Amino acid sequence: MLKKLLILLPLGTLAVVGFLVWQRIQTNPEGVIPSPYTLPAMGQKIVVDAPLLIIGDRMAARFGLFKETLSLEISTGLSKPLKTGVIANERSGLHRTLRVLENLEKWPKIMLYTGGSEELVEEKFLTREIPTIRRNFERYADDRWRTLLMLWPESARLIYDPLVRQVLPDEPSDAPTREISEAEYQSRLELSYRIFEIELERMVELSRNQDVVLIFMTAPVNLDIPPKKSCSVASTSESRLELAAIRELIRQQDYKAAYPRSRTLAENTLANAEVLFLYGQVAQRIGRHEEAKDALRKAAAFDCQGWRANEVTNNIIRKVAREHRVTLFDFADMVDADWRQNTTFFDQIYPQNLYYEKACKALAVVLRKMLKL
């Protein structure tokens, strides 16, 4: 009996291990990036016959309205204007832009990406899968594993832990996003930023594989628009009382008295968007413009509703551009430079037209050098 057990035990262990490996291979797709979502395959290739292509979300769609201006600026001295194409849609995060790029029939010579303002419109992963997604991303970030994955993409079936992927529709829905708790929102936010960074790196890889010059463009943020929601974890009964007192000082236009109290409150509260916005407004009133700008950028970033681009998404764009030697056009910085000196925004999201025109002129200089015109 003992001999049989000694024989059966290793065989049973081997069978279990074999089953787990088989299940892992069947569950996991191949590929370098451990994507936590799936998108339906596109029915046909996308044709864009233009040497310059603007891509992204609603920020790219807006900039695309000025494509003729950009073409004319680039084409100074040429017999006919350089053609500029646009592939951009509202409610389309970077994952949908990548899907389009992977289905281009013909690639442009130069591609300009601007976005990051609608990355939270769709839920790109299941909340319950966050621990598994994080483990997979840690392996993806390890240079040793990534080298193996690049040489042998099929190894992803064994390297990454199986997870249930979010199945996304062919087109983004116009329906409002589901209500989620603040705790769930915050747990998803950090991972959403990490996915955005990985997707930018994927765009860099795709463009280089196709010998396309890529340009990243940051998205301006309207600093005068208050956050839509402060996370309750960043608020206490004491901070709410102090906030009310500061509001009263502002109502009385006593900004000198309100400034030290708002600054102290901002320093002593944890990422409270409302407090930071109020502090920034007060600092601006007494002429501390750079200090105000910094506080207002943080207020937009700590908004407990991710409805627009912010300093975090822009810094991710800057980081990827720096680390992967991608040309960066810092449109956000251009618009911010005129803050309080001009009416910089048309509405809550989009800058005034004159800034798009300035951007076209500045980009044209860069693009003419790239195209050797």
C-alpha positions in Angstrom: 0.0 0.0 0.0 2.8 2.4 0.9 4.6 1.6 -2.3 1.4 2.4 -4.3 1.1 5.7 -2.4 4.7 6.6 -3.1 4.0 6.0 -6.8 0.6 7.6 -7.0 1.6 10.8 -5.1 4.2 12.1 -7.5 1.9 11.1 -10.4 -1.0 13.0 -8.9 1.2 16.0 -8.2 2.4 15.9 -11.8 -1.2 15.7 -13.0 -2.3 18.6 -11.0 0.7 20.7 -12.1 0.1 19.7 -15.7 -3.6 20.7 -15.4 -2.7 24.1 -13.9 -0.2 24.8 -16.7 -2.7 23.7 -19.4 -5.3 25.9 -17.8 -2.9 28.9 -17.8 -2.0 28.4 -21.4 -5.6 28.1 -22.4 -6.7 31.2 -20.4 -3.8 33.6 -21.2 -3.4 35.2 -24.6 0.1 35.7 -26.1 1.6 39.1 -26.2 4.1 41.3 -24.4 1.5 43.6 -22.6 -0.8 41.9 -20.1 -3.9 43.8 -21.2 -6.8 43.6 -18.7 -9.4 44.2 -21.4 -10.5 42.9 -24.8 -11.9 44.8 -27.8 -13.7 43.3 -30.8 -11.7 42.9 -33.9 -12.3 45.7 -36.5 -14.1 44.5 -39.7 -11.8 46.3 -42.1 -8.6 48.2 -42.4 -8.6 52.0 -41.9 -7.3 54.1 -44.8 -5.8 57.5 -44.2 -4.0 59.1 -47.1 -2.1 61.9 -45.4 1.6 62.3 -44.4 0.6 63.9 -41.1 -2.0 62.3 -38.8 -3.6 63.8 -35.6 -4.9 61.1 -33.2 -6.4 60.9 -29.8 -9.6 61.7 -27.8 -11.7 64.8 -27.8 -8.6 67.0 -27.4 -7.3 65.7 -30.7 -10.7 66.1 -32.3 -10.7 69.7 -31.2 -7.2 70.3 -32.5 -8.3 68.6 -35.7 -10.6 71.5 -36.4 -7.4 73.5 -37.1 -5.8 71.0 -39.4 -6.1 73.3 -42.4 -4.3 76.1 -40.4 -1.6 73.6 -39.5 -1.3 72.4 -43.1 -0.9 75.9 -44.4 1.7 76.8 -41.8 3.8 73.8 -42.6 3.4 74.2 -46.4 4.7 77.8 -46.6 6.6 78.0 -49.9 5.2 74.7 -51.3 3.1 74.5 -54.4 0.2 72.8 -52.5 -0.6 72.3 -48.8 0.6 69.3 -47.0 -2.3 67.0 -46.2 -3.3 66.4 -42.6 -5.6 63.6 -41.4 -7.5 63.3 -38.2 -8.6 60.1 -36.4 -10.1 61.3 -33.1 -13.4 60.8 -31.2 -15.0 61.9 -28.0 -15.3 59.2 -25.2 -12.3 57.4 -26.7 -9.5 56.5 -24.4 -6.0 55.6 -25.6 -6.9 51.9 -25.8 -9.3 52.7 -28.7 -6.7 54.9 -30.4 -4.3 51.9 -30.3 -7.0 49.7 -31.8 -7.3 52.1 -34.7 -3.5 52.3 -35.2 -3.2 48.5 -35.2 -5.7 48.5 -38.1 -4.2 51.2 -40.3 -3.7 50.1 -43.9 -1.2 52.8 -44.5 0.8 54.7 -41.9 1.6 58.4 -42.0 5.1 59.8 -41.9 4.4 61.8 -38.8 1.8 61.2 -36.1 0.7 63.7 -33.4 -1.0 62.3 -30.3 -2.9 64.4 -27.8 -5.3 63.0 -25.2 -5.4 61.7 -21.7 -8.7 63.6 -21.0 -11.1 60.6 -21.2 -9.2 57.7 -19.8 -11.8 57.0 -17.1 -14.8 57.2 -19.4 -14.8 53.4 -19.8 -14.0 50.8 -17.2 -11.0 49.0 -18.8 -10.7 46.4 -16.1 -12.7 44.6 -13.4 -12.1 45.9 -9.9 -11.9 42.4 -8.4 -9.0 41.6 -10.8 -6.8 44.5 -9.5 -4.4 42.3 -7.5 -3.8 40.0 -10.5 -3.4 42.9 -12.9 -0.8 44.5 -10.5 1.2 41.3 -10.3 1.2 41.0 -14.1 2.3 44.6 -14.5 5.2 44.0 -12.1 6.4 41.2 -14.3 5.9 43.3 -17.4 8.1 46.0 -15.7 10.9 43.5 -15.0 13.4 43.8 -17.9 14.3 40.1 -17.7 10.7 39.0 -18.3 10.1 41.7 -20.9 13.1 40.6 -22.9 11.8 37.0 -22.9 8.4 38.2 -23.9 9.7 40.2 -26.8 11.7 37.3 -28.1 9.0 34.8 -27.4 5.5 36.4 -27.1 3.9 33.0 -26.5 5.7 32.8 -23.1 3.1 35.3 -21.8 0.7 32.3 -21.5 3.0 31.0 -18.7 4.5 34.2 -17.3 1.3 36.1 -16.5 -1.3 35.1 -14.0 -4.7 34.3 -15.6 -7.4 37.0 -15.1 -10.9 37.7 -16.2 -10.6 40.5 -18.8 -13.1 43.3 -19.2 -15.0 42.8 -22.5 -15.5 46.2 -24.1 -18.1 47.0 -26.8 -17.2 47.9 -30.4 -18.0 51.6 -29.7 -17.9 53.4 -26.4 -21.3 53.9 -24.8 -23.0 57.3 -24.4 -24.6 56.1 -21.2 -23.4 57.6 -17.9 -20.7 55.6 -16.1 -21.9 53.5 -13.2 -21.9 55.0 -9.7 -19.0 53.6 -7.7 -17.8 54.2 -4.1 -14.9 56.5 -3.4 -12.9 53.6 -2.1 -13.4 51.8 -5.4 -12.6 54.9 -7.4 -9.4 55.5 -5.6 -8.3 51.8 -5.9 -8.9 52.0 -9.7 -7.3 55.4 -10.3 -3.7 54.4 -9.7 -4.0 51.4 -11.9 -5.8 53.4 -14.6 -2.8 55.8 -14.7 -0.4 52.8 -15.0 -2.4 51.4 -17.9 -2.3 54.8 -19.6 1.5 54.8 -19.3 1.8 51.3 -20.7 -0.5 52.2 -23.6 1.7 55.2 -24.4 4.7 53.0 -24.5 2.8 50.7 -26.8 2.2 53.6 -29.2 5.9 54.4 -29.2 6.6 50.8 -30.1 4.0 50.7 -32.9 5.2 54.0 -34.4 8.9 52.9 -34.4 8.0 49.5 -35.9 6.4 51.5 -38.8 9.2 54.0 -39.0 6.8 56.8 -38.1 7.9 60.0 -36.3 5.7 60.4 -33.2 4.9 63.6 -31.4 3.2 63.8 -28.0 1.2 66.9 -27.1 0.0 67.6 -23.6 -3.6 68.6 -22.8 -4.3 72.1 -21.3 -6.2 72.1 -18.0 -8.6 74.9 -17.1 -7.3 75.9 -13.6 -10.3 78.2 -13.0 -12.8 75.4 -13.0 -13.4 74.0 -9.5 -13.2 70.3 -8.9 -16.5 68.4 -9.1 -15.9 66.4 -6.0 -13.6 66.1 -3.1 -13.0 62.6 -1.7 -14.6 62.3 1.7 -11.4 60.6 3.1 -9.6 63.9 2.6 -12.2 65.8 4.8 -12.7 66.0 8.5 -15.2 67.9 10.7 -12.4 70.2 11.7 -11.3 70.9 8.1 -14.8 71.6 7.1 -15.2 74.2 9.9 -12.0 75.8 8.9 -13.0 75.8 5.2 -16.2 77.6 6.1 -14.3 80.2 8.0 -11.9 80.8 5.1 -14.9 81.1 2.7 -16.3 83.8 5.0 -13.0 85.7 4.8 -13.1 85.4 1.0 -16.7 86.7 1.0 -15.5 89.7 3.0 -12.6 90.0 0.5 -10.1 89.7 3.3 -7.6 87.7 1.2 -4.6 88.5 3.4 -6.2 86.9 6.4 -7.5 84.0 4.3 -4.1 83.2 2.7 -2.2 81.8 5.7 -5.2 79.9 6.9 -5.9 78.3 3.5 -2.2 77.5 3.1 -2.1 75.8 6.5 -5.3 73.9 5.8 -3.9 72.7 2.4 -0.7 71.5 4.1 -2.6 69.7 6.9 -5.2 67.9 4.8 -4.7 64.9 2.6 -5.2 65.6 -1.1 -8.4 67.6 -0.6 -9.3 69.0 -4.0 -11.7 71.6 -2.6 -9.2 72.9 -0.1 -6.4 73.1 -2.7 -8.7 74.9 -5.1 -9.6 77.5 -2.5 -6.0 77.9 -1.4 -5.0 78.5 -5.1 -7.8 81.0 -5.6 -6.7 83.0 -2.5 -3.0 82.8 -3.4 -3.8 84.2 -6.9 -5.8 87.1 -5.4 -2.7 88.3 -3.4 -0.4 87.9 -6.4 1.3 84.6 -5.6 0.6 83.3 -9.1 3.1 80.4 -9.3 2.0 79.2 -5.9 -1.6 79.5 -7.0 -1.0 77.6 -10.2 0.7 74.7 -8.3 -2.2 74.4 -5.9 -4.9 74.6 -8.7 -3.1 71.9 -10.7 -3.2 69.7 -7.6 -6.8 70.5 -7.1 -7.6 69.3 -10.6 -5.5 66.1 -10.1 -7.2 65.2 -6.8 -10.7 65.7 -8.1 -12.7 62.6 -7.1 -14.4 62.6 -10.5 -12.0 61.8 -13.4 -13.7 63.9 -16.1 -10.8 65.7 -17.7 -7.0 65.7 -18.2 -4.9 66.8 -15.3 -1.3 67.3 -14.2 -0.9 63.6 -13.6 -1.9 62.5 -17.1 0.3 65.3 -18.6 3.3 64.3 -16.5 2.9 60.7 -17.7 3.0 61.9 -21.3 6.1 64.0 -20.4 7.7 61.0 -18.7 7.1 58.6 -21.6 8.3 61.2 -24.1 11.5 61.8 -22.0 12.3 58.1 -21.4 11.6 57.0 -25.0 13.0 60.1 -26.8 9.7 61.1 -28.3 9.3 64.7 -29.4 7.1 66.6 -26.9 5.0 69.7 -27.6 3.9 71.0 -24.2 0.6 72.6 -25.2 -0.5 72.7 -21.5 2.6 74.7 -20.6 2.0 77.1 -23.5 -1.6 77.9 -22.3 -0.6 78.0 -18.6 2.0 80.6 -19.4 -0.8 83.1 -20.1 -2.9 82.2 -17.1 -4.3 85.4 -15.4 -2.9 87.5 -18.3 -5.5 86.5 -20.8 -8.8 84.6 -21.1 -7.1 81.2 -21.8 -10.2 78.9 -22.1 -13.2 78.9 -24.3 -15.1 76.6 -21.9 -14.3 74.1 -19.1 -12.3 71.8 -21.5 -11.0 73.6 -24.6 -8.6 76.6 -24.8 -9.4 79.7 -26.8 -8.9 79.4 -30.6 -5.9 81.7 -30.6 -3.9 79.1 -28.6 -4.7 76.4 -31.2 -3.5 78.9 -33.8 -0.3 79.5 -31.8 0.2 75.8 -31.4 -0.1 75.4 -35.2 2.6 78.0 -35.8 4.9 76.4 -33.2 4.4 72.9 -34.4 4.9 74.0 -38.0 8.4 75.0 -37.3 9.2 71.6 -35.8 7.4 69.7 -38.5 9.1 71.6 -41.4 12.5 70.5 -39.9 11.3 66.9 -39.6 10.0 66.9 -43.2 13.1 68.8 -44.4 11.0 71.5 -46.0 
